Amino acid sequence: MTKPKPDDICQVRCFNTDLVAQVCEELPKDEILEDAHILFSALADKSRLKILYALSTAQELCVCDVASMLGVKVAAASHHLRKLRDLKILKYRNDGKLAYYSLKDERIGDILNCVLRQIAI
C-alpha cells in the first residue's frame, strides 16, 4: 500500500458532521454487511465465479459436471462447491452416487449477472 501524500488527506478531523451523521444512520446493520462480505469474498475467486454463473443458468449441476466445466479434478470442484455451501450460498442434494448443487437464493445469480453486465459495458 502506498503512503498517502499530504494533499491526499484531510487536514481536519471531520468537516461535515451532519453528512457523516446521516451516512452513519443509513449504514446497514453489521449482520447485513457481514452477509455482503461473505458473498463478495465468495465472488473473489474465478473458479467460484464460474460455478455461480453456471448455476445461475443451469439451475443444478452435479460435482462431476462442475469439474468438467472448470477443467479440474472432481476433488478440486468439490472443494469449491463445499466452500460455497459452507458460506450458505449453495444447497445440495444427493441422488444415489451423485451430489447436485444449486443456488440457495436465485438473487445471487441476479447480483452476479448485474456485475458482469456492468463490467461488460
C-alpha positions as CSV (number, residue, x, y, z in Angstrom):
1,M,0.0,0.0,0.0
2,T,1.4,3.4,-0.9
3,K,1.8,6.1,1.7
4,P,-0.8,8.9,1.2
5,K,0.6,12.2,0.0
6,P,-0.1,15.2,2.3
7,D,-2.6,16.6,-0.2
8,D,-4.4,13.3,-0.4
9,I,-5.7,13.5,3.2
10,C,-7.8,16.0,5.1
11,Q,-6.0,18.3,7.5
12,V,-9.0,18.4,9.8
13,R,-10.7,15.7,11.9
14,C,-14.3,15.9,10.5
15,F,-15.6,18.7,8.2
16,N,-19.2,17.8,7.5
17,T,-20.6,16.3,10.8
18,D,-24.2,16.4,9.6
19,L,-23.4,14.4,6.5
20,V,-21.4,11.9,8.5
21,A,-24.2,11.5,11.0
22,Q,-26.7,10.9,8.1
23,V,-24.5,8.3,6.5
24,C,-24.0,6.6,9.8
25,E,-27.7,6.4,10.4
26,E,-28.3,4.9,6.9
27,L,-25.5,2.3,7.1
28,P,-26.8,-1.3,7.0
29,K,-26.6,-3.3,10.2
30,D,-23.4,-5.2,10.9
31,E,-25.2,-8.6,10.2
32,I,-26.2,-7.4,6.7
33,L,-22.7,-6.1,6.0
34,E,-21.2,-9.4,7.2
35,D,-23.5,-11.3,4.7
36,A,-22.4,-9.0,1.9
37,H,-18.8,-9.5,2.9
38,I,-19.3,-13.3,2.7
39,L,-20.9,-13.0,-0.7
40,F,-18.2,-10.8,-2.1
41,S,-15.4,-12.9,-0.7
42,A,-17.0,-15.9,-2.5
43,L,-17.0,-13.9,-5.7
44,A,-13.3,-13.1,-5.3
45,D,-12.3,-16.5,-6.9
46,K,-12.5,-17.0,-10.6
47,S,-13.5,-20.7,-10.3
48,R,-16.3,-19.9,-7.8
49,L,-17.5,-17.1,-10.2
50,K,-17.7,-19.7,-13.0
51,I,-19.6,-22.1,-10.7
52,L,-22.1,-19.4,-9.6
53,Y,-22.6,-18.2,-13.2
54,A,-23.2,-21.8,-14.4
55,L,-25.6,-22.5,-11.6
56,S,-27.5,-19.2,-12.3
57,T,-28.2,-20.6,-15.8
58,A,-28.3,-24.4,-15.4
59,Q,-30.2,-24.4,-12.1
60,E,-28.5,-27.5,-10.9
61,L,-25.2,-29.3,-11.6
62,C,-23.5,-32.4,-10.2
63,V,-19.9,-32.3,-8.9
64,C,-18.5,-34.1,-11.9
65,D,-20.3,-31.7,-14.3
66,V,-18.7,-28.8,-12.4
67,A,-15.3,-30.4,-12.6
68,S,-15.7,-30.9,-16.4
69,M,-16.8,-27.3,-16.9
70,L,-13.8,-26.0,-14.9
71,G,-11.4,-28.5,-16.4
72,V,-10.3,-29.6,-12.9
73,K,-10.4,-32.9,-10.9
74,V,-13.5,-33.8,-9.1
75,A,-11.8,-33.2,-5.8
76,A,-11.0,-29.6,-6.7
77,A,-14.5,-28.9,-7.9
78,S,-15.9,-30.5,-4.7
79,H,-13.6,-28.2,-2.7
80,H,-15.1,-25.1,-4.3
81,L,-18.6,-26.3,-4.0
82,R,-18.1,-27.2,-0.3
83,K,-16.7,-23.7,0.3
84,L,-19.8,-22.1,-1.4
85,R,-22.1,-24.4,0.6
86,D,-20.3,-23.5,3.9
87,L,-20.8,-19.8,3.0
88,K,-24.5,-20.6,2.7
89,I,-24.6,-19.7,-1.0
90,L,-25.3,-23.1,-2.4
91,K,-27.5,-26.0,-1.4
92,Y,-27.1,-29.6,-2.4
93,R,-28.9,-32.9,-2.6
94,N,-27.8,-36.5,-3.1
95,D,-29.3,-38.7,-5.7
96,G,-27.7,-42.1,-5.4
97,K,-24.0,-41.7,-6.0
98,L,-24.3,-38.1,-7.4
99,A,-24.3,-34.9,-5.4
100,Y,-26.2,-32.0,-7.1
101,Y,-25.7,-28.3,-6.2
102,S,-27.8,-25.3,-6.8
103,L,-28.0,-21.7,-5.7
104,K,-29.6,-21.3,-2.3
105,D,-31.2,-18.0,-3.5
106,E,-31.7,-17.0,-7.1
107,R,-30.9,-13.4,-6.3
108,I,-27.2,-14.4,-6.0
109,G,-27.4,-15.1,-9.8
110,D,-29.1,-11.8,-10.3
111,I,-26.3,-10.0,-8.5
112,L,-23.6,-11.8,-10.4
113,N,-25.3,-11.1,-13.8
114,C,-25.7,-7.5,-12.8
115,V,-22.0,-7.2,-12.0
116,L,-21.0,-9.0,-15.2
117,R,-23.2,-6.7,-17.3
118,Q,-21.7,-3.6,-15.6
119,I,-18.2,-4.7,-16.4
120,A,-19.0,-5.6,-20.0
121,I,-20.2,-2.0,-20.7
